[in-house]
Amino acid sequence: MSDAVTRRKRFYKAAEVAPVAGDGAAPDPATPAGAGWTVLLDGRGLRTPAKAPLVVPGRALARLIADEWAAQETHIAPETMPATKLANVVIDRVVPHRAQIAAELAGYIGTDLVCYRADNPKELAALQARHWDPLVDWARTRYDIHLVTTTGLLAVDQPPATVERLTRAIEAADPWRLAVLHGAVTTAGSVVIGLALAEAGIDAATAYDAAFADEHFQIARWGEDAEQAERLALLRRDLDDLARIRDALNAG
């Protein structure tokens, strides 16, 4: 059965944005009453899979979501709608489980990609240093922390102050930025890369190059198969999407 048959047909003509009235009826703590925007399909407001009103904190993000709906053709392809997906996740899942999600991300601190280095081959060690040292420096300046790096196989303990300050940075993120951060950290395998992307300290291309430096080193040596190329392209697209959503959130 084709995707066109299994997917829902486009059922609307126009996708527009509209402010949410300040009537105290905001759907969740992520979007205070009177400070939100929604997306209208032929005048009817979008709802999440859990049937909550889809209300986002700023016009720019609402516009990004509306553009995704407007770009659909005869059938709706959810995989082409990352901003819509993130909004649904925030409202239905992040808001009620914010503490658990923050704790999950804090668990990456002890195994952060940028702290575990190769000593051989020397070319790989140099590549890692080129991509990761600027991120370690950014984190040190941004959070006043020291990150312990190692070339050994065993896990290293980060200083308690480092763990505490990075954990506080994660916990301080509002639900929308926490969702962006979650996507970046889990894609990159690094709290440092995730925070740098979420806080606009780096762009998506820099995040991608840092997160997959080891893999690209191996590709340069041994070549790349089609499956690997497709997977990396999807991961790069995911980081690009997260950066666009971040920029929309920052634009208000």
PASEBA-1860 file (N, C-alpha, C; in nm, 3 decimals):
! residues 252
1> MSDAVTRR> 0.086/-0.120/0.000/0.000/0.000/0.000/0.089/0.124/0.000 ~ 0.060/0.221/-0.082/0.146/0.339/-0.097/0.126/0.436/0.018 ~ 0.228/0.525/0.039/0.218/0.629/0.141/0.097/0.717/0.116 ~ 0.070/0.746/-0.014/-0.041/0.835/-0.047/-0.175/0.777/-0.001 ~ -0.187/0.642/0.002/-0.311/0.579/0.044/-0.321/0.577/0.196 ~ -0.210/0.549/0.265/-0.214/0.535/0.410/-0.217/0.670/0.481 ~ -0.171/0.776/0.418/-0.169/0.907/0.482/-0.303/0.978/0.469 ~ -0.328/1.063/0.569/-0.452/1.140/0.567/-0.447/1.243/0.454
9> KRFYKAAE> -0.558/1.257/0.384/-0.566/1.356/0.278/-0.568/1.497/0.336 ~ -0.514/1.590/0.262/-0.524/1.731/0.302/-0.672/1.770/0.301 ~ -0.718/1.826/0.413/-0.860/1.852/0.433/-0.892/2.001/0.449 ~ -0.797/2.088/0.422/-0.812/2.231/0.447/-0.753/2.307/0.329 ~ -0.790/2.432/0.318/-0.737/2.516/0.210/-0.628/2.611/0.261 ~ -0.651/2.673/0.377/-0.560/2.777/0.425/-0.508/2.745/0.565 ~ -0.380/2.778/0.588/-0.318/2.768/0.720/-0.270/2.907/0.758 ~ -0.323/2.959/0.870/-0.293/3.094/0.913/-0.258/3.094/1.061
17> VAPVAGDG> -0.197/3.202/1.108/-0.165/3.215/1.250/-0.256/3.320/1.313 ~ -0.279/3.304/1.444/-0.365/3.398/1.515/-0.323/3.404/1.661 ~ -0.330/3.522/1.723/-0.297/3.531/1.866/-0.406/3.465/1.950 ~ -0.366/3.414/2.066/-0.460/3.356/2.161/-0.506/3.465/2.255 ~ -0.636/3.478/2.275/-0.690/3.582/2.363/-0.644/3.560/2.505 ~ -0.620/3.668/2.576/-0.576/3.662/2.714/-0.692/3.640/2.809 ~ -0.753/3.525/2.800/-0.873/3.498/2.880/-0.849/3.398/2.992 ~ -0.720/3.370/3.020/-0.690/3.276/3.127/-0.705/3.131/3.086
25> AAPDPATP> -0.722/3.104/2.957/-0.749/2.967/2.914/-0.629/2.902/2.847 ~ -0.511/2.945/2.882/-0.393/2.882/2.823/-0.392/2.734/2.860 ~ -0.351/2.646/2.767/-0.363/2.503/2.792/-0.262/2.445/2.889 ~ -0.150/2.513/2.913/-0.048/2.454/2.999/0.050/2.562/3.043 ~ 0.137/2.531/3.141/0.232/2.631/3.190/0.334/2.677/3.088 ~ 0.348/2.603/2.978/0.447/2.642/2.878/0.409/2.770/2.806 ~ 0.281/2.804/2.804/0.233/2.920/2.730/0.138/3.000/2.818 ~ 0.186/3.105/2.883/0.098/3.184/2.970/-0.020/3.243/2.893
33> AGAGWTVL> -0.132/3.259/2.962/-0.251/3.316/2.899/-0.220/3.454/2.844 ~ -0.266/3.480/2.723/-0.248/3.610/2.663/-0.116/3.628/2.593 ~ -0.028/3.525/2.598/0.104/3.540/2.539/0.129/3.437/2.431 ~ 0.023/3.375/2.381/0.042/3.266/2.287/-0.013/3.292/2.149 ~ 0.023/3.203/2.057/-0.024/3.206/1.919/-0.068/3.065/1.882 ~ -0.163/3.056/1.792/-0.208/2.927/1.744/-0.210/2.927/1.592 ~ -0.237/2.810/1.536/-0.246/2.794/1.391/-0.389/2.755/1.357 ~ -0.445/2.824/1.260/-0.582/2.799/1.216/-0.581/2.732/1.080
41> LDGRGLRT> -0.653/2.622/1.068/-0.677/2.558/0.939/-0.820/2.589/0.900 ~ -0.833/2.672/0.799/-0.967/2.720/0.757/-1.045/2.774/0.877 ~ -0.973/2.848/0.963/-1.037/2.914/1.075/-1.050/2.832/1.202 ~ -1.013/2.705/1.198/-1.025/2.619/1.315/-0.886/2.593/1.375 ~ -0.874/2.612/1.507/-0.746/2.598/1.572/-0.696/2.454/1.575 ~ -0.566/2.438/1.554/-0.504/2.306/1.563/-0.512/2.253/1.706 ~ -0.518/2.122/1.718/-0.508/2.056/1.847/-0.400/1.948/1.840 ~ -0.347/1.914/1.955/-0.244/1.811/1.964/-0.308/1.673/1.955
49> PAKAPLVV> -0.228/1.568/1.943/-0.285/1.432/1.945/-0.366/1.402/2.071 ~ -0.332/1.468/2.184/-0.408/1.450/2.309/-0.526/1.545/2.319 ~ -0.556/1.616/2.209/-0.672/1.704/2.197/-0.658/1.836/2.273 ~ -0.537/1.872/2.314/-0.516/2.003/2.375/-0.501/2.108/2.265 ~ -0.546/2.231/2.291/-0.522/2.338/2.193/-0.373/2.354/2.166 ~ -0.336/2.364/2.039/-0.196/2.383/2.005/-0.168/2.533/2.011 ~ -0.106/2.575/2.121/-0.072/2.714/2.144/0.078/2.723/2.169 ~ 0.146/2.810/2.096/0.291/2.825/2.107/0.323/2.965/2.158
57> PGRALARL> 0.445/2.985/2.211/0.474/3.111/2.279/0.496/3.233/2.190 ~ 0.519/3.215/2.061/0.548/3.331/1.977/0.496/3.317/1.837 ~ 0.482/3.432/1.770/0.429/3.431/1.633/0.522/3.359/1.537 ~ 0.654/3.373/1.555/0.748/3.314/1.460/0.735/3.162/1.458 ~ 0.720/3.100/1.574/0.705/2.955/1.577/0.570/2.915/1.519 ~ 0.464/2.990/1.550/0.334/2.962/1.490/0.342/2.971/1.337 ~ 0.414/3.070/1.287/0.429/3.085/1.143/0.505/2.967/1.083 ~ 0.605/2.919/1.153/0.681/2.804/1.106/0.591/2.681/1.096
65> IADEWAAQ> 0.505/2.662/1.196/0.411/2.550/1.195/0.309/2.568/1.083 ~ 0.254/2.688/1.071/0.156/2.713/0.965/0.216/2.688/0.827 ~ 0.342/2.727/0.809/0.406/2.704/0.679/0.420/2.555/0.649 ~ 0.443/2.475/0.754/0.451/2.330/0.733/0.317/2.276/0.683 ~ 0.207/2.322/0.743/0.075/2.276/0.699/0.042/2.328/0.560 ~ 0.080/2.452/0.531/0.053/2.509/0.399/0.131/2.436/0.289 ~ 0.247/2.382/0.323/0.333/2.315/0.224/0.287/2.173/0.191 ~ 0.194/2.118/0.268/0.145/1.984/0.238/0.069/1.985/0.106
73> ETHIAPET> 0.079/1.877/0.034/0.014/1.871/-0.097/-0.117/1.793/-0.087 ~ -0.131/1.686/-0.157/-0.260/1.615/-0.154/-0.279/1.535/-0.027 ~ -0.167/1.490/0.033/-0.172/1.413/0.157/-0.074/1.473/0.258 ~ -0.103/1.450/0.385/-0.022/1.507/0.492/0.092/1.411/0.526 ~ 0.215/1.463/0.522/0.335/1.384/0.551/0.396/1.434/0.682 ~ 0.365/1.370/0.794/0.412/1.419/0.924/0.563/1.433/0.935 ~ 0.638/1.350/0.862/0.784/1.357/0.871/0.839/1.487/0.813 ~ 0.759/1.563/0.743/0.802/1.691/0.688/0.758/1.808/0.775
81> MPATKLAN> 0.713/1.779/0.899/0.654/1.882/0.985/0.720/1.881/1.124 ~ 0.851/1.909/1.132/0.921/1.899/1.260/0.873/1.999/1.365 ~ 0.837/2.119/1.325/0.791/2.218/1.423/0.656/2.178/1.481 ~ 0.569/2.124/1.397/0.441/2.074/1.446/0.463/1.959/1.544 ~ 0.552/1.869/1.509/0.581/1.754/1.596/0.634/1.802/1.731 ~ 0.727/1.898/1.728/0.784/1.945/1.854/0.677/2.012/1.940 ~ 0.590/2.092/1.879/0.483/2.158/1.956/0.392/2.055/2.021 ~ 0.357/1.950/1.948/0.275/1.843/2.004/0.345/1.777/2.123
89> VVIDRVVP> 0.473/1.750/2.106/0.549/1.684/2.212/0.558/1.772/2.336 ~ 0.583/1.901/2.317/0.594/1.992/2.431/0.464/1.993/2.510 ~ 0.354/2.014/2.442/0.226/2.032/2.511/0.178/1.901/2.574 ~ 0.192/1.791/2.501/0.137/1.664/2.550/0.232/1.589/2.643 ~ 0.365/1.609/2.626/0.457/1.524/2.701/0.559/1.599/2.785 ~ 0.617/1.707/2.732/0.723/1.775/2.807/0.666/1.847/2.928 ~ 0.558/1.919/2.911/0.502/1.995/3.024/0.468/1.904/3.142 ~ 0.397/1.794/3.123/0.366/1.711/3.240/0.483/1.629/3.292
97> HRAQIAAE> 0.591/1.617/3.214/0.704/1.533/3.257/0.836/1.610/3.252 ~ 0.829/1.739/3.276/0.947/1.824/3.259/1.064/1.781/3.348 ~ 1.037/1.750/3.475/1.145/1.713/3.567/1.213/1.585/3.524 ~ 1.134/1.487/3.480/1.193/1.360/3.437/1.280/1.378/3.313 ~ 1.235/1.463/3.220/1.312/1.485/3.097/1.443/1.556/3.129 ~ 1.437/1.654/3.218/1.560/1.724/3.258/1.658/1.626/3.325 ~ 1.605/1.537/3.409/1.691/1.439/3.475/1.754/1.344/3.374 ~ 1.677/1.304/3.273/1.731/1.218/3.169/1.848/1.284/3.098
105> LAGYIGTD> 1.833/1.412/3.064/1.941/1.481/2.995/2.062/1.499/3.085 ~ 2.039/1.526/3.213/2.152/1.541/3.305/2.233/1.413/3.313 ~ 2.170/1.299/3.286/2.242/1.173/3.288/2.350/1.162/3.181 ~ 2.343/1.248/3.079/2.445/1.247/2.974/2.574/1.317/3.017 ~ 2.570/1.391/3.127/2.687/1.471/3.165/2.809/1.383/3.188 ~ 2.790/1.269/3.252/2.904/1.184/3.285/2.963/1.110/3.167 ~ 2.891/1.104/3.056/2.941/1.031/2.938/2.946/1.121/2.815 ~ 2.963/1.249/2.837/2.956/1.344/2.725/3.061/1.314/2.618
113> LVCYRADN> 3.014/1.309/2.495/3.100/1.275/2.381/3.229/1.353/2.380 ~ 3.223/1.484/2.405/3.341/1.569/2.386/3.449/1.545/2.491 ~ 3.419/1.465/2.594/3.516/1.439/2.700/3.594/1.310/2.679 ~ 3.554/1.230/2.581/3.618/1.100/2.559/3.691/1.101/2.426 ~ 3.824/1.107/2.436/3.908/1.131/2.320/3.988/1.007/2.281 ~ 4.028/1.003/2.155/4.121/0.901/2.106/4.263/0.953/2.123 ~ 4.357/0.861/2.150/4.498/0.902/2.144/4.563/0.852/2.015 ~ 4.501/0.753/1.953/4.546/0.702/1.824/4.425/0.662/1.741
121> PKELAALQ> 4.434/0.677/1.610/4.544/0.740/1.535/4.551/0.891/1.561 ~ 4.666/0.945/1.540/4.688/1.087/1.570/4.596/1.178/1.488 ~ 4.564/1.135/1.366/4.477/1.218/1.282/4.337/1.230/1.343 ~ 4.289/1.120/1.403/4.158/1.125/1.468/4.164/1.212/1.593 ~ 4.269/1.199/1.670/4.284/1.282/1.789/4.284/1.430/1.752 ~ 4.352/1.463/1.643/4.358/1.602/1.598/4.221/1.650/1.551 ~ 4.147/1.562/1.481/4.014/1.598/1.434/3.919/1.623/1.552 ~ 3.924/1.535/1.651/3.841/1.555/1.770/3.875/1.686/1.839
129> ARHWDPLV> 4.002/1.714/1.854/4.043/1.838/1.921/3.993/1.960/1.844 ~ 4.000/1.954/1.712/3.957/2.067/1.631/3.808/2.096/1.648 ~ 3.728/1.990/1.659/3.583/2.009/1.672/3.539/2.027/1.817 ~ 3.605/1.961/1.910/3.555/1.955/2.047/3.618/2.057/2.142 ~ 3.744/2.093/2.119/3.807/2.189/2.211/3.733/2.323/2.216 ~ 3.688/2.378/2.102/3.611/2.504/2.110/3.482/2.490/2.190 ~ 3.420/2.373/2.187/3.298/2.351/2.264/3.327/2.341/2.412 ~ 3.437/2.275/2.447/3.479/2.269/2.588/3.509/2.410/2.638
137> DWARTRYD> 3.576/2.490/2.555/3.606/2.629/2.594/3.477/2.709/2.609 ~ 3.382/2.689/2.519/3.253/2.760/2.528/3.183/2.725/2.658 ~ 3.178/2.597/2.692/3.110/2.555/2.814/3.181/2.611/2.938 ~ 3.313/2.614/2.936/3.387/2.666/3.050/3.356/2.814/3.072 ~ 3.353/2.889/2.963/3.323/3.032/2.974/3.177/3.056/3.009 ~ 3.087/2.982/2.945/2.944/3.004/2.963/2.896/2.967/3.103 ~ 2.947/2.857/3.159/2.895/2.808/3.286/2.997/2.810/3.399 ~ 3.117/2.859/3.372/3.224/2.862/3.474/3.248/2.722/3.529
145> IHLVTTTG> 3.278/2.630/3.439/3.298/2.491/3.478/3.431/2.439/3.425 ~ 3.472/2.326/3.479/3.587/2.252/3.428/3.540/2.115/3.386 ~ 3.567/2.078/3.260/3.532/1.946/3.209/3.656/1.859/3.203 ~ 3.650/1.743/3.265/3.759/1.647/3.262/3.750/1.566/3.134 ~ 3.858/1.562/3.059/3.862/1.480/2.938/3.958/1.364/2.960 ~ 3.940/1.259/2.882/4.023/1.140/2.899/4.045/1.073/2.765 ~ 4.154/0.998/2.755/4.178/0.912/2.639/4.167/0.766/2.680 ~ 4.124/0.741/2.804/4.108/0.604/2.851/3.971/0.548/2.818
153> LLAVDQPP> 3.955/0.418/2.844/3.828/0.351/2.816/3.730/0.364/2.932 ~ 3.781/0.389/3.051/3.694/0.394/3.168/3.629/0.532/3.181 ~ 3.509/0.533/3.236/3.439/0.659/3.259/3.512/0.744/3.361 ~ 3.505/0.875/3.343/3.564/0.967/3.439/3.453/1.045/3.508 ~ 3.476/1.080/3.632/3.380/1.159/3.706/3.408/1.307/3.682 ~ 3.303/1.381/3.649/3.317/1.526/3.636/3.310/1.589/3.776 ~ 3.376/1.703/3.795/3.370/1.768/3.925/3.225/1.796/3.966 ~ 3.194/1.783/4.095/3.056/1.807/4.140/3.002/1.943/4.097
161> ATVERLTR> 3.087/2.047/4.099/3.040/2.180/4.059/3.001/2.181/3.912 ~ 3.074/2.107/3.829/3.042/2.100/3.687/2.907/2.032/3.666 ~ 2.887/1.920/3.734/2.760/1.848/3.722/2.645/1.936/3.770 ~ 2.666/2.004/3.881/2.559/2.088/3.937/2.523/2.203/3.843 ~ 2.622/2.270/3.786/2.594/2.386/3.702/2.533/2.346/3.568 ~ 2.578/2.236/3.512/2.516/2.190/3.387/2.374/2.141/3.413 ~ 2.353/2.075/3.525/2.218/2.030/3.560/2.126/2.149/3.578 ~ 2.174/2.253/3.643/2.092/2.374/3.662/2.059/2.437/3.528
169> AIEAADPW> 2.154/2.437/3.435/2.129/2.495/3.302/2.019/2.417/3.230 ~ 2.021/2.286/3.243/1.916/2.204/3.182/1.782/2.232/3.247 ~ 1.779/2.234/3.379/1.654/2.252/3.452/1.594/2.391/3.430 ~ 1.679/2.488/3.397/1.631/2.625/3.379/1.560/2.646/3.245 ~ 1.575/2.552/3.154/1.513/2.567/3.021/1.362/2.556/3.033 ~ 1.290/2.648/2.965/1.144/2.635/2.962/1.108/2.513/2.878 ~ 0.983/2.468/2.883/0.948/2.343/2.813/0.981/2.344/2.665 ~ 0.967/2.457/2.598/0.996/2.463/2.454/1.144/2.445/2.427
177> RLAVLHGA> 1.226/2.516/2.501/1.370/2.504/2.481/1.423/2.372/2.536 ~ 1.356/2.317/2.636/1.394/2.185/2.685/1.372/2.080/2.576 ~ 1.265/2.094/2.499/1.240/2.000/2.389/1.348/2.012/2.282 ~ 1.387/2.135/2.248/1.497/2.154/2.153/1.625/2.093/2.208 ~ 1.651/2.119/2.336/1.771/2.066/2.400/1.770/1.914/2.400 ~ 1.655/1.855/2.430/1.645/1.709/2.432/1.678/1.652/2.295 ~ 1.623/1.711/2.191/1.653/1.662/2.057/1.801/1.674/2.023 ~ 1.862/1.785/2.061/2.004/1.806/2.029/2.094/1.713/2.108
185> VTTAGSVV> 2.067/1.697/2.237/2.152/1.612/2.322/2.142/1.467/2.280 ~ 2.022/1.418/2.256/2.007/1.277/2.221/2.059/1.248/2.080 ~ 2.054/1.345/1.991/2.110/1.326/1.858/2.262/1.327/1.862 ~ 2.318/1.421/1.939/2.463/1.439/1.941/2.533/1.350/2.043 ~ 2.460/1.302/2.145/2.524/1.227/2.252/2.608/1.315/2.342 ~ 2.569/1.442/2.353/2.651/1.538/2.426/2.567/1.650/2.481 ~ 2.575/1.671/2.613/2.509/1.786/2.675/2.574/1.915/2.629 ~ 2.705/1.913/2.614/2.777/2.035/2.574/2.734/2.078/2.433
193> IGLALAEA> 2.733/1.985/2.339/2.688/2.019/2.203/2.542/2.062/2.206 ~ 2.459/1.989/2.282/2.317/2.023/2.289/2.292/2.161/2.344 ~ 2.358/2.195/2.453/2.341/2.328/2.512/2.391/2.436/2.418 ~ 2.504/2.412/2.354/2.559/2.512/2.262/2.463/2.538/2.147 ~ 2.400/2.432/2.095/2.304/2.451/1.987/2.178/2.519/2.038 ~ 2.125/2.471/2.149/2.000/2.526/2.203/2.014/2.672/2.241 ~ 2.132/2.714/2.283/2.154/2.852/2.325/2.212/2.938/2.213 ~ 2.216/2.885/2.091/2.266/2.958/1.974/2.414/2.992/1.988
201> GIDAATAY> 2.487/2.909/2.064/2.632/2.926/2.070/2.700/2.872/1.946 ~ 2.634/2.778/1.878/2.684/2.721/1.753/2.567/2.704/1.657 ~ 2.599/2.685/1.529/2.492/2.657/1.432/2.479/2.506/1.413 ~ 2.382/2.466/1.334/2.354/2.324/1.316/2.469/2.251/1.249 ~ 2.534/2.317/1.153/2.645/2.252/1.083/2.760/2.222/1.178 ~ 2.790/2.315/1.268/2.896/2.294/1.366/2.860/2.182/1.461 ~ 2.734/2.178/1.504/2.688/2.071/1.592/2.701/1.935/1.523 ~ 2.660/1.928/1.399/2.668/1.803/1.324/2.814/1.757/1.307
209> DAAFADEH> 2.900/1.848/1.267/3.041/1.812/1.246/3.105/1.762/1.376 ~ 3.069/1.824/1.488/3.125/1.782/1.616/3.068/1.647/1.660 ~ 2.938/1.630/1.644/2.873/1.508/1.691/2.919/1.385/1.614 ~ 2.951/1.402/1.488/2.982/1.286/1.404/3.123/1.293/1.347 ~ 3.212/1.357/1.420/3.351/1.368/1.376/3.414/1.229/1.361 ~ 3.392/1.142/1.459/3.451/1.008/1.454/3.401/0.932/1.331 ~ 3.270/0.940/1.308/3.212/0.865/1.197/3.265/0.916/1.063 ~ 3.279/1.047/1.050/3.329/1.100/0.924/3.477/1.068/0.905
217> FQIARWGE> 3.549/1.054/1.014/3.688/1.011/1.002/3.694/0.870/0.944 ~ 3.609/0.782/0.993/3.607/0.645/0.942/3.560/0.641/0.796 ~ 3.464/0.726/0.762/3.416/0.732/0.623/3.529/0.776/0.530 ~ 3.608/0.875/0.575/3.718/0.922/0.492/3.820/0.811/0.466 ~ 3.831/0.719/0.563/3.927/0.610/0.548/3.873/0.492/0.469 ~ 3.748/0.456/0.496/3.696/0.330/0.446/3.578/0.345/0.351 ~ 3.529/0.465/0.336/3.415/0.486/0.248/3.282/0.479/0.323 ~ 3.175/0.508/0.251/3.042/0.519/0.311/2.943/0.437/0.230
225> DAEQAERL> 2.859/0.358/0.300/2.755/0.285/0.228/2.627/0.367/0.224 ~ 2.532/0.322/0.144/2.410/0.400/0.121/2.328/0.413/0.248 ~ 2.321/0.308/0.328/2.243/0.313/0.451/2.301/0.414/0.549 ~ 2.432/0.413/0.562/2.498/0.508/0.651/2.479/0.651/0.602 ~ 2.489/0.673/0.474/2.471/0.806/0.418/2.330/0.857/0.445 ~ 2.231/0.769/0.430/2.092/0.808/0.455/2.071/0.842/0.603 ~ 2.129/0.761/0.692/2.113/0.787/0.836/2.176/0.920/0.874 ~ 2.296/0.947/0.825/2.363/1.072/0.859/2.288/1.192/0.802
233> ALLRRDLD> 2.232/1.176/0.683/2.154/1.285/0.624/2.032/1.317/0.710 ~ 1.968/1.214/0.763/1.851/1.236/0.850/1.892/1.304/0.980 ~ 2.005/1.265/1.036/2.053/1.327/1.159/2.090/1.473/1.136 ~ 2.151/1.501/1.022/2.183/1.640/0.990/2.055/1.722/0.973 ~ 1.955/1.663/0.908/1.828/1.733/0.892/1.764/1.760/1.028 ~ 1.772/1.663/1.119/1.715/1.682/1.252/1.779/1.802/1.322 ~ 1.911/1.814/1.314/1.979/1.926/1.379/1.944/2.058/1.310 ~ 1.933/2.056/1.178/1.891/2.176/1.105/1.751/2.220/1.151
241> DLARIRDA> 1.660/2.123/1.166/1.525/2.154/1.209/1.525/2.213/1.350 ~ 1.603/2.154/1.439/1.609/2.205/1.576/1.662/2.349/1.579 ~ 1.761/2.377/1.495/1.815/2.514/1.491/1.711/2.613/1.439 ~ 1.632/2.571/1.339/1.527/2.660/1.288/1.421/2.686/1.396 ~ 1.385/2.583/1.469/1.285/2.600/1.577/1.342/2.689/1.687 ~ 1.468/2.668/1.722/1.534/2.755/1.819/1.530/2.901/1.775 ~ 1.561/2.925/1.650/1.561/3.063/1.600/1.421/3.123/1.604 ~ 1.320/3.041/1.573/1.183/3.090/1.580/1.143/3.124/1.724
249> LNAG> 1.184/3.040/1.818/1.156/3.069/1.960/1.224/3.199/2.003 ~ 1.347/3.218/1.959/1.420/3.339/1.997/1.363/3.464/1.931 ~ 1.299/3.446/1.815/1.243/3.561/1.744/1.115/3.612/1.810 ~ 1.049/3.525/1.886/0.930/3.567/1.959/0.806/3.569/1.871
END
